[in-house]
């Protein structure tokens, strides 16, 4: 009072009608609230005019300190123990870690003060802490079954919630089946994206590839085939072309390519294949001379062609036949028939040009009919398009 400190409670004798300044001084752990009793006021200090005897009380309350914690990052976990505390009060903070995270420690002003999940302290002032977490690291182990079936990539270490790209690549002759975890299928997609949430052991499963070998007769009435079916990679298949009566086997084709002129063919299986057995009709004069033919020349078919074209012609009598192929410069390319003696009948033969370049070629028949001594010449153009 008036610059003099009095310990309370105290009884003071004051001069009537004199004005005094009184101030309540709180201790370190408390704060002033108000004056009560005969004088009521929240002012501190306050002026008091003495008019009578007074009984005055100064009211205090214990000072409260805040304990605040920032969770970093917020999704990583939770903290208990945050709140208001009196000076000298013991506070226990506890951090709970969410799945996929690890607790790094308690930090104050950027410095770590504890790595324990539970941290205790005595409060003497406001406290601001950071509870810091970091993502957990998980491991992906990849296995390949069987080991010779292929390869798989994408394993290794990843942070929680990272995306791992797994890729299974089969070796030649193998097919990817699926990804399994604990013998349970996870995906049949060879390119798999995984959201990492745990350690995982995953297996890329392969199986031997099974390929189809289909056989076709062309034309269908020309004959039959055998030996087709399903085979594993690198297996050997033996296929056979069986001609019908009145037909001859010409060659096997795979797509546009002639692969063999043998009716029995051994094939090494590398992929799905469709082989065509090509046949052509052959008619000869019978012993009784009952079939009557006229001399005629069919158009080569197909034309344009790649890689082979069929020539057909009929003879009215026993003849000697020459059929030659020339290029645009008149150079001889091949003798298909050279003064060949043939009886009356219908004939078919194939010009195979897989080793020739694309271009225009010319053919020329010369038929020498023996009994009538007629010589007939027929020529035309064919186009090879590759």
matplotlib code that plots the C-alpha trace (Angstrom):
import matplotlib.pyplot as plt

x = [0.0, 1.4, 4.7, 4.8, 4.5, 2.4, 2.1, -1.5, -3.5, -2.8, -4.7, -3.7, -4.6, -5.2, -6.1, -9.7, -10.6, -7.1, -6.7, -4.5, -3.4, -3.6, -2.2, -2.5, 0.7, 0.2, 2.8, 4.6, 2.0, -1.1, -2.9, -5.1, -8.9, -10.7, -11.1, -14.0, -15.5, -16.5, -14.8, -15.5, -13.3, -11.3, -8.9, -5.4, -3.9, -6.9, -7.4, -9.2, -10.6, -10.8, -14.3, -14.8, -13.4, -13.1, -12.6, -11.1, -10.1, -7.8, -8.7, -6.2, -6.3, -3.6, -2.0, -2.7, -0.1, -1.0, 0.7, 0.2, 1.5, 1.5, 1.3, 3.5, 2.2, -1.4, -2.4, 0.5, -0.9, -2.5, -1.3, -3.0, -2.1, -2.6, -4.4, -4.1, -2.0, -1.0, 2.6, 4.6, 2.0, 3.4, 2.2, 2.4, 2.1, 1.5, 1.9, -0.1, 1.3, -1.0, -0.3, 2.4, 4.2, 7.0, 7.4, 10.5, 10.4, 9.3, 10.7, 10.9, 12.2, 13.5, 15.5, 14.6, 13.9, 12.8, 12.3, 10.0, 6.3, 5.5, 7.1, 6.6, 7.5, 6.8, 4.9, 6.3, 5.4, 3.5, 4.9, 4.8, 6.0, 6.1, 5.4, 7.1, 6.5, 7.9, 6.7, 7.6, 9.7, 8.4, 10.1, 8.7, 10.2, 9.5, 9.8, 9.5, 7.9, 9.3, 12.6, 13.1, 9.6, 10.6, 11.7, 10.0, 11.0, 9.8, 10.9, 12.8, 12.2, 9.3, 7.8, 4.3, 1.7, 4.3, 3.2, 5.3, 5.2, 5.8, 6.4, 6.5, 8.1, 7.9, 10.8, 10.3, 7.9, 6.3, 3.2, 2.6, -0.2, -0.7, 0.7, 0.0, 0.4, 0.3, -0.9, -3.9, -4.2, -3.7, -3.8, -3.6, -2.1, 1.6, 2.0, 0.8, 0.7, 0.8, -0.1, 2.5, 1.0, 3.0, 5.9, 4.9, 6.2, 4.7, 5.2, 5.1, 3.8, 4.5, 3.5, 4.7, 3.0, 0.7, 0.5, -2.1, -1.1, -4.1, -4.2, -6.3, -6.8, -7.1, -9.3, -11.1, -12.0, -8.4, -7.4, -7.1, -4.5, -3.4, -1.0, -2.4, -3.3, -1.8, 1.9, 4.3, 7.1, 9.9, 8.0, 8.1, 5.0, 4.7, 2.0, 0.8, -1.1, -3.3, -4.5, -7.8, -8.2, -7.8, -5.8, -2.1, -0.4, 1.5, 3.1, 2.5, 2.1, 2.4, 0.7, 2.0, 5.2, 5.7, 7.5, 7.7, 6.9, 6.9, 3.5, 5.0, 6.4, 8.2, 7.4, 9.2, 6.6, 7.5, 4.0, 0.5, 0.5, -2.0, -0.5, -2.3, -1.9, -2.4, -3.7, -4.4, -6.6, -5.1, -7.2, -5.7, -7.3, -8.5, -7.7, -10.9, -10.5, -13.9, -12.8, -12.6, -10.6, -10.0, -6.8, -7.3, -5.3, -6.6, -5.7, -3.0, -4.5, -4.1, -2.8, -1.4, 0.1, 2.5, 4.4, 2.8, 0.4, -1.2, -1.2, -3.8, -4.2, -5.9, -4.6, -6.8, -4.2, -0.8, 1.5, 4.9, 4.5, 6.9, 6.1, 8.6, 8.6, 10.5, 11.2, 10.4, 13.8, 13.1, 15.5, 14.5, 13.6, 12.5, 11.5, 8.3, 8.0, 10.6, 9.3, 7.4, 5.4, 1.9, -1.2, -4.7, -6.1, -6.2, -3.0, -2.1, 1.3, 2.5, 5.0, 6.6, 8.4, 9.4, 13.0, 12.1, 11.5, 8.2, 7.5, 5.9, 6.7, 5.6, 4.7, 4.8, 3.3, 4.4, 2.2, 3.2, 0.3, 1.9, -0.8, -2.1, 1.3, -0.2, 2.0, 0.1, 1.6, -0.1, 1.4, 0.4, 1.4, 1.6, 2.4, 4.3, 3.3, 5.2]
y = [0.0, 3.3, 1.6, -0.4, -4.2, -5.9, -9.6, -10.7, -11.0, -7.6, -5.0, -1.4, 1.9, 4.5, 8.2, 8.9, 10.8, 10.1, 8.4, 5.4, 3.2, -0.5, -3.3, -7.1, -8.8, -12.5, -15.1, -16.9, -19.6, -17.4, -14.5, -11.7, -12.1, -9.3, -7.4, -8.6, -7.9, -4.3, -3.1, -4.9, -4.2, -5.9, -3.0, -3.7, -1.5, 0.6, 3.9, 3.7, 6.7, 6.0, 6.7, 4.0, 0.7, -1.8, -5.5, -6.2, -9.5, -10.0, -13.1, -15.1, -18.3, -20.7, -19.8, -22.4, -23.3, -24.9, -28.0, -28.1, -30.8, -30.8, -34.2, -34.2, -35.4, -35.4, -38.7, -40.6, -41.0, -39.4, -37.8, -37.8, -35.5, -32.1, -29.5, -26.9, -27.6, -25.7, -24.8, -27.7, -30.3, -33.5, -34.1, -37.4, -37.3, -40.5, -41.0, -43.7, -44.7, -45.5, -48.5, -47.8, -45.2, -45.1, -42.7, -40.5, -38.5, -35.5, -32.2, -28.8, -25.8, -28.2, -30.3, -33.9, -34.3, -37.9, -40.9, -42.7, -43.0, -42.0, -38.7, -37.1, -33.6, -31.0, -27.9, -24.5, -22.6, -22.9, -25.9, -26.3, -29.7, -31.6, -35.3, -36.4, -39.5, -41.0, -43.6, -47.2, -49.1, -52.4, -55.1, -56.9, -60.3, -61.7, -65.4, -67.1, -70.5, -72.4, -70.5, -71.3, -70.0, -66.3, -63.3, -60.8, -57.3, -54.6, -56.1, -54.2, -51.6, -49.1, -46.5, -47.0, -46.2, -46.1, -47.7, -50.7, -51.7, -55.4, -56.9, -60.6, -61.6, -65.2, -66.9, -68.2, -71.1, -70.1, -68.1, -66.0, -67.5, -65.2, -63.5, -65.4, -64.5, -67.5, -69.6, -67.3, -65.5, -61.8, -60.9, -62.5, -59.2, -59.6, -55.8, -55.3, -52.2, -52.7, -50.1, -50.9, -51.3, -54.3, -56.6, -59.0, -62.2, -62.6, -65.3, -64.9, -68.2, -69.4, -72.5, -74.0, -72.5, -74.8, -74.0, -75.2, -76.8, -76.7, -78.3, -77.4, -79.1, -76.8, -77.5, -79.5, -82.2, -82.7, -84.7, -85.0, -84.2, -85.8, -84.9, -81.6, -80.8, -79.0, -79.1, -77.6, -75.3, -77.0, -80.3, -82.0, -82.8, -85.0, -84.0, -85.9, -84.9, -87.7, -87.1, -88.3, -90.3, -88.0, -85.5, -84.9, -83.3, -80.1, -78.5, -77.3, -73.5, -71.5, -68.2, -67.1, -69.2, -72.6, -74.6, -78.1, -80.2, -83.5, -84.9, -86.0, -83.0, -82.7, -79.4, -77.9, -76.1, -72.5, -70.8, -71.3, -72.4, -73.1, -75.2, -75.7, -78.9, -77.8, -80.3, -80.2, -82.4, -84.8, -86.5, -89.0, -90.8, -94.2, -97.4, -97.5, -94.0, -93.0, -89.5, -87.0, -83.7, -80.7, -78.8, -75.8, -73.5, -72.2, -68.8, -69.0, -68.7, -66.6, -63.7, -61.5, -64.1, -64.6, -66.8, -69.5, -69.7, -72.7, -73.5, -75.8, -77.2, -80.0, -82.2, -83.7, -86.2, -87.5, -84.5, -83.1, -80.0, -77.2, -74.5, -71.7, -68.6, -65.4, -62.0, -58.7, -58.7, -62.0, -63.9, -67.5, -67.9, -71.5, -74.5, -75.9, -78.5, -79.3, -81.3, -83.4, -86.4, -86.4, -88.4, -86.9, -85.4, -82.5, -81.3, -78.9, -77.7, -75.0, -72.1, -71.3, -67.9, -67.3, -66.7, -64.2, -60.4, -58.8, -57.9, -58.9, -62.3, -64.0, -67.7, -69.6, -73.0, -75.0, -78.1, -80.5, -82.9, -86.1, -87.7, -84.5, -82.9, -79.6, -77.2, -74.8, -71.8, -70.0, -67.2, -64.7, -62.4, -63.1, -60.6, -61.4, -59.0, -59.4]
z = [0.0, -1.1, -2.0, 1.3, 1.0, 3.7, 4.2, 4.5, 6.5, 8.1, 10.1, 9.2, 10.8, 8.1, 8.2, 7.5, 4.3, 2.9, -0.5, -0.6, -3.5, -2.8, -5.0, -4.6, -5.6, -6.8, -6.3, -9.2, -9.4, -9.1, -10.7, -9.2, -9.7, -7.7, -4.5, -2.3, 1.1, 1.9, -1.3, -4.6, -7.6, -10.3, -10.6, -9.4, -8.2, -7.1, -5.2, -1.8, 0.1, 3.8, 5.1, 7.6, 8.8, 6.0, 5.7, 2.3, 0.7, -2.3, -4.3, -6.4, -8.4, -9.3, -12.6, -15.4, -18.1, -21.5, -22.9, -26.7, -29.0, -32.9, -34.5, -37.6, -39.9, -38.6, -40.1, -38.5, -35.0, -31.9, -28.6, -25.2, -22.3, -24.0, -21.8, -19.0, -15.9, -12.7, -12.0, -10.7, -11.9, -13.4, -17.0, -18.9, -22.7, -24.6, -28.4, -30.3, -33.7, -36.6, -38.9, -41.4, -39.3, -36.8, -33.9, -34.3, -31.0, -29.0, -30.2, -28.6, -30.6, -33.2, -30.8, -29.7, -26.0, -26.0, -28.3, -25.9, -26.7, -23.2, -21.9, -18.5, -17.3, -14.6, -15.9, -14.9, -18.0, -21.3, -23.3, -27.1, -28.5, -31.8, -31.9, -35.1, -37.0, -40.2, -42.7, -42.0, -44.6, -45.9, -48.1, -51.1, -51.8, -55.2, -56.1, -59.5, -59.9, -61.7, -61.9, -65.6, -66.5, -66.6, -64.6, -62.3, -61.3, -58.8, -55.5, -52.8, -50.1, -50.1, -47.8, -46.5, -49.2, -52.0, -55.3, -56.4, -60.1, -60.5, -63.9, -64.8, -68.1, -69.4, -71.1, -74.6, -74.5, -71.2, -70.2, -67.1, -65.0, -62.0, -58.9, -55.6, -51.9, -49.5, -52.4, -53.0, -56.3, -56.1, -59.8, -63.3, -64.7, -65.4, -64.9, -61.3, -59.2, -55.4, -52.7, -50.0, -46.5, -45.2, -45.9, -48.6, -50.2, -53.6, -56.3, -60.1, -61.5, -65.0, -67.0, -70.2, -73.3, -75.2, -78.9, -81.5, -84.8, -87.1, -90.5, -93.5, -96.9, -100.0, -101.7, -99.1, -101.7, -102.6, -99.6, -95.8, -93.2, -89.9, -87.1, -85.9, -82.3, -79.2, -78.4, -76.0, -77.1, -78.9, -79.3, -82.6, -84.6, -87.7, -90.1, -93.2, -96.3, -97.8, -101.3, -102.6, -105.8, -108.8, -106.9, -106.3, -103.3, -104.2, -101.1, -97.5, -97.0, -93.8, -94.5, -97.9, -97.7, -99.2, -96.5, -98.0, -101.1, -99.0, -98.0, -94.6, -92.8, -89.4, -87.6, -84.6, -82.5, -81.7, -81.8, -83.0, -86.6, -89.4, -92.1, -95.4, -97.5, -101.1, -103.7, -107.4, -109.5, -112.1, -114.8, -117.3, -120.2, -119.0, -120.7, -122.7, -124.1, -122.7, -121.6, -124.4, -123.9, -126.1, -126.2, -123.9, -121.6, -118.3, -116.9, -114.2, -110.7, -108.7, -110.8, -109.3, -107.0, -104.1, -103.9, -106.2, -109.1, -110.6, -114.4, -115.9, -119.4, -121.3, -124.1, -126.8, -127.8, -127.0, -127.1, -126.2, -124.0, -123.1, -120.6, -119.8, -117.7, -118.8, -117.2, -118.9, -120.6, -122.3, -120.0, -119.2, -115.6, -115.4, -117.5, -115.9, -118.7, -121.3, -124.3, -121.8, -123.4, -122.0, -122.8, -123.5, -120.2, -117.8, -116.1, -113.2, -112.1, -109.8, -110.5, -107.1, -107.1, -103.4, -104.5, -107.2, -106.9, -107.4, -111.0, -114.4, -115.9, -119.1, -119.7, -123.0, -123.9, -126.9, -127.6, -130.3, -131.1, -132.3, -134.4, -136.1, -136.3, -135.0, -133.1, -130.8, -129.0, -126.1, -124.0, -121.3, -118.5, -114.7, -111.9, -108.7, -105.9, -102.6]

ax = plt.figure().add_subplot(projection="3d")
ax.plot(x, y, z, "-o")
ax.set_aspect("equal")
plt.show()
